[in-house]
Amino acid sequence: MHGHRYLHYDVFTRQPLAGNQLAVFPEATGLDPTLMQRIALEMAFPETTFILPPETGDTDVRMRIFTPRRELPLAGHPTIGSTFALASEGVIGPDRDRLVFGLGIGPTPVSLEWAGDELTFAWMRQPLPEFGPLIEDEDRGGVAAALGIDPGAVTTGLPIQVVSCGLPVLFVPLETRRAVDAVTFELAGMRPIFARHRLDDLPVFIFSLETGHDDATAYSRMFAPAFGIPEDPATGGASGPLGAYLVHHGAVSPEGTAPMVSLQGVKMGRPSRVHISISSSSKDGDITSVQVGGAAVLVAEGELYL
């Protein structure tokens, strides 16, 4: 049996026992993808990452990301958390202001912010958004039923739409934070709607722009049972598309686009703050940059014997 060391981070938070859990295997050379998938299922966190030597000259490290059920080409909280892990391991230090991961989608840069020798914040650049299918008005009732809420709770001024910055997600706007908390998601109820629009079983991201006693732009939850994630406490891979969606549909003013905060995980008891920065062209309004950022805290480390 061989020991494989891992670090346990809580991501998109500065407080232990909040945010989104992540297992990072900082020295994963020798582990094949089938074993990586089995380890991710064993860890049972929303995602587990495996750090490998770079495969191309324009990247610093190769990273593979697994949910309990599948490998992902891109994800936000694994990228932010793994950046903090590499700082803790001494792979990067305060002389660096940039790190480039080799992900399934290709080179992915991360900007670094330091306070002395301590990494305090990381910004992940995501691909520019692709705006996918709109769910027609006649299907809004079916979406509401799949969410276990009244159709009147679904916002009429914004569309239900698929948006991707590397990973397609279905966005459903709700009127109130209370409606967001009331959701009881059923994938079986969504499948006929997915099928009518020729969509796979996508993650479903619900949010409200209702203001609260905080600085959050959006109050959100995310469900991805097809990925082995019944509910995710913080979803960086969906937060970039969320920001792009809000800018694209005029839900935030131009001066409010950088930065925004998605407050996620509250209903789960794991509040998470996902920062979003969207830049757009002053000439035509097209989105020119999507970034997701946050902090992470080390809460445990261990060794897996295989």
TIVEXTI-448355 format. One record per residue (C-alpha): z, y negated, x. Coordinates in Angstrom, 2 decimals, always signed. Layout:
BEGIN
Z Y X
Z Y X
...
REM end
This chain:
BEGIN
Z Y X
+0.00 +0.00 +0.00
-0.82 -3.50 +1.16
+0.93 -6.73 +0.20
-1.09 -9.65 -1.13
+0.81 -12.96 -1.18
+0.39 -15.35 -4.08
+1.70 -18.75 -5.09
+2.69 -19.62 -8.66
+1.92 -23.21 -9.68
+2.46 -25.18 -12.87
-0.55 -27.47 -13.19
-1.17 -30.80 -14.92
+2.52 -31.59 -14.68
+5.06 -32.80 -12.14
+7.86 -30.81 -13.77
+8.47 -27.06 -13.34
+8.18 -24.91 -16.48
+5.63 -27.25 -18.06
+1.86 -27.54 -17.68
-0.40 -24.53 -17.21
+0.55 -21.53 -15.11
-1.67 -20.47 -12.23
-1.51 -17.70 -9.64
-3.25 -18.50 -6.34
-4.04 -15.81 -3.78
-4.60 -17.99 -0.69
-5.93 -15.16 +1.53
-8.13 -12.99 -0.69
-10.54 -11.62 +1.92
-10.99 -7.89 +1.34
-10.40 -7.97 -2.42
-13.48 -6.98 -4.38
-14.31 -8.67 -7.72
-13.33 -5.62 -9.79
-9.87 -5.64 -8.23
-9.62 -9.42 -8.65
-10.23 -8.97 -12.37
-7.55 -6.29 -12.61
-5.10 -8.50 -10.71
-5.80 -11.39 -13.10
-5.01 -9.10 -16.03
-1.81 -7.97 -14.27
-0.71 -11.58 -13.61
-1.38 -12.43 -17.27
-1.68 -16.18 -16.60
-4.54 -18.11 -18.21
-6.26 -18.03 -14.81
-5.80 -16.57 -11.34
-7.69 -17.81 -8.28
-8.75 -16.11 -5.06
-9.41 -18.21 -1.95
-12.10 -16.94 +0.43
-13.95 -18.28 +3.49
-16.79 -20.71 +2.73
-20.18 -19.20 +2.01
-22.23 -22.37 +2.60
-22.03 -25.19 +5.10
-21.51 -27.84 +2.41
-18.22 -26.30 +1.17
-14.75 -25.92 +2.68
-13.65 -22.75 +0.86
-15.04 -20.28 -1.67
-12.91 -19.81 -4.76
-13.28 -17.25 -7.55
-11.57 -17.87 -10.89
-10.58 -15.12 -13.32
-8.98 -15.16 -16.76
-7.34 -11.91 -17.86
-10.72 -10.82 -19.27
-13.55 -12.45 -17.32
-14.64 -14.50 -14.33
-15.37 -18.20 -14.89
-17.92 -20.30 -13.01
-15.70 -23.38 -13.25
-12.24 -24.33 -14.51
-10.07 -27.39 -14.11
-6.46 -26.30 -13.79
-7.34 -23.56 -11.27
-9.19 -26.11 -9.14
-6.41 -28.71 -9.24
-3.66 -26.11 -8.71
-5.50 -24.38 -5.87
-5.98 -27.74 -4.16
-2.21 -28.22 -4.15
-1.80 -24.65 -2.87
-4.15 -25.32 +0.04
-2.15 -28.45 +0.88
+1.08 -26.42 +0.79
-0.51 -23.82 +3.09
-1.54 -26.50 +5.58
-5.26 -25.83 +5.10
-5.71 -29.51 +4.22
-3.57 -32.46 +5.25
-3.30 -36.23 +4.79
-6.19 -36.79 +7.18
-8.45 -35.49 +4.40
-9.45 -37.45 +1.31
-11.91 -34.85 +0.04
-12.19 -31.08 -0.33
-15.26 -29.17 -1.51
-14.81 -25.85 -3.32
-17.61 -23.34 -3.59
-17.40 -22.29 -7.25
-19.66 -20.19 -9.43
-21.53 -23.37 -10.44
-21.93 -24.47 -6.81
-20.23 -27.04 -4.55
-17.46 -28.87 -6.42
-15.78 -31.86 -4.71
-12.14 -32.79 -5.20
-10.75 -36.20 -4.20
-7.24 -36.20 -2.71
-4.40 -38.73 -3.02
-1.46 -38.55 -0.60
+1.99 -40.10 -0.21
+2.74 -39.52 +3.44
+2.35 -35.80 +4.05
+2.58 -34.90 +0.36
-0.43 -34.38 -1.88
+0.37 -36.27 -5.09
-2.84 -36.16 -7.16
-6.27 -34.54 -7.16
-9.49 -35.49 -8.97
-12.09 -32.79 -9.63
-15.69 -33.86 -10.15
-17.48 -31.89 -12.88
-21.18 -31.54 -13.72
-22.69 -34.14 -16.03
-22.31 -33.22 -19.71
-24.75 -31.25 -21.79
-24.44 -31.97 -25.51
-25.11 -28.84 -27.50
-25.40 -27.86 -31.17
-23.74 -29.80 -33.97
-21.95 -27.83 -36.69
-23.39 -28.95 -40.00
-21.28 -30.56 -42.71
-21.58 -27.48 -44.93
-19.74 -25.45 -42.27
-16.80 -27.85 -41.97
-14.92 -25.98 -44.67
-15.42 -22.71 -42.80
-14.19 -24.27 -39.56
-11.11 -25.64 -41.35
-10.43 -22.20 -42.86
-10.67 -20.58 -39.40
-8.14 -23.15 -38.19
-5.83 -22.54 -41.16
-5.90 -26.17 -42.30
-7.19 -28.19 -45.25
-10.81 -29.41 -44.88
-9.56 -32.96 -45.37
-7.75 -32.72 -42.05
-11.08 -32.59 -40.18
-12.24 -36.05 -39.11
-15.44 -37.12 -40.86
-16.35 -39.91 -38.44
-16.94 -37.60 -35.48
-19.04 -34.42 -35.24
-17.99 -30.85 -34.57
-20.06 -30.18 -31.48
-20.54 -27.98 -28.43
-20.31 -29.89 -25.14
-20.40 -28.44 -21.62
-19.63 -29.72 -18.13
-20.19 -26.24 -16.74
-18.43 -24.27 -19.50
-19.46 -24.69 -23.17
-16.64 -25.60 -25.56
-16.64 -26.34 -29.29
-14.86 -29.62 -30.08
-13.23 -30.14 -33.47
-11.75 -33.59 -34.23
-8.76 -33.74 -36.58
-7.22 -36.74 -38.30
-3.59 -36.39 -37.23
-1.36 -34.87 -34.59
+0.45 -33.03 -37.35
-2.81 -31.34 -38.31
-3.33 -30.31 -34.67
+0.12 -28.73 -34.59
-0.52 -26.97 -37.91
-3.58 -25.04 -36.66
-3.38 -21.23 -36.66
-6.66 -20.19 -35.08
-8.50 -17.05 -36.20
-11.53 -16.05 -34.11
-12.74 -13.72 -36.88
-13.08 -16.72 -39.18
-15.18 -18.62 -36.62
-17.54 -15.76 -35.77
-19.86 -16.19 -38.81
-20.22 -19.87 -37.92
-20.89 -19.05 -34.26
-23.46 -16.47 -35.36
-25.30 -18.90 -37.66
-25.67 -21.31 -34.76
-26.53 -18.53 -32.27
-23.44 -19.24 -30.22
-21.23 -16.89 -28.26
-17.49 -16.69 -29.01
-16.74 -20.07 -27.47
-13.41 -21.67 -26.65
-12.39 -24.03 -29.47
-10.78 -27.34 -28.53
-9.09 -29.33 -31.29
-7.78 -32.85 -30.88
-6.61 -35.98 -32.65
-6.98 -39.58 -31.53
-3.94 -40.61 -33.57
-1.61 -42.64 -31.36
+1.97 -41.56 -30.73
+4.99 -42.62 -28.69
+3.11 -42.01 -25.44
+0.01 -43.21 -23.59
-2.20 -40.27 -24.53
-5.76 -40.93 -25.64
-6.01 -37.51 -27.29
-3.45 -35.00 -28.53
-4.97 -31.56 -28.13
-4.87 -27.77 -28.21
-7.37 -25.15 -26.98
-7.98 -21.55 -28.05
-10.04 -18.99 -26.11
-9.12 -15.49 -27.31
-12.48 -14.10 -26.16
-11.39 -15.01 -22.62
-8.00 -13.32 -23.08
-6.32 -16.72 -23.64
-4.91 -16.99 -27.18
-3.92 -20.61 -26.47
-4.18 -22.62 -23.27
-1.49 -25.17 -22.31
-3.94 -27.34 -20.32
-7.70 -27.04 -20.01
-9.36 -29.12 -17.31
-12.73 -27.44 -17.90
-12.67 -28.70 -21.50
-11.14 -32.10 -20.75
-14.16 -33.42 -18.84
-16.44 -32.58 -21.80
-13.82 -34.11 -24.13
-14.01 -37.41 -22.28
-17.80 -37.28 -22.30
-17.80 -36.51 -26.05
-15.53 -39.48 -26.77
-17.68 -41.85 -24.72
-20.96 -40.48 -26.08
-19.86 -40.91 -29.70
-18.23 -44.31 -29.18
-14.72 -43.07 -29.96
-13.29 -44.96 -26.96
-14.19 -48.45 -25.85
-15.97 -48.90 -22.49
-12.84 -50.36 -20.91
-10.86 -47.33 -22.11
-12.97 -44.68 -20.44
-11.23 -44.56 -17.05
-8.73 -43.12 -17.08
-7.89 -41.33 -20.30
-5.10 -38.80 -20.84
-5.27 -35.64 -22.93
-1.78 -34.51 -23.93
-2.04 -30.74 -24.39
+0.40 -27.84 -24.68
+3.10 -29.68 -26.63
+3.07 -27.18 -29.49
+3.52 -24.36 -26.93
+6.50 -26.05 -25.31
+4.48 -26.65 -22.11
+3.42 -30.31 -22.26
+0.52 -31.08 -19.95
-1.11 -34.34 -18.92
-4.79 -34.03 -18.09
-6.32 -37.23 -16.72
-9.99 -37.91 -17.46
-12.29 -40.47 -15.85
-15.80 -41.09 -17.21
-18.29 -43.50 -15.65
-21.47 -44.63 -17.33
-24.48 -46.73 -16.48
-24.19 -50.40 -17.39
-27.94 -50.43 -18.01
-28.44 -47.63 -20.54
-24.95 -46.25 -21.16
-25.76 -42.80 -19.79
-22.79 -40.92 -18.34
-23.01 -40.90 -14.55
-19.73 -39.27 -13.52
-17.13 -36.91 -15.02
-13.76 -36.36 -13.31
-10.59 -34.55 -14.33
-7.36 -35.04 -12.43
-3.70 -34.21 -12.31
-0.73 -33.00 -10.31
+0.80 -29.56 -9.78
+4.16 -28.17 -8.72
+4.99 -24.94 -6.87
+7.52 -22.91 -8.86
+7.45 -19.48 -7.21
+5.76 -17.27 -4.67
+5.57 -13.54 -4.31
+3.70 -10.50 -3.05
+1.64 -8.02 -5.00
+1.60 -4.48 -3.59
-1.62 -2.54 -4.07
REM end
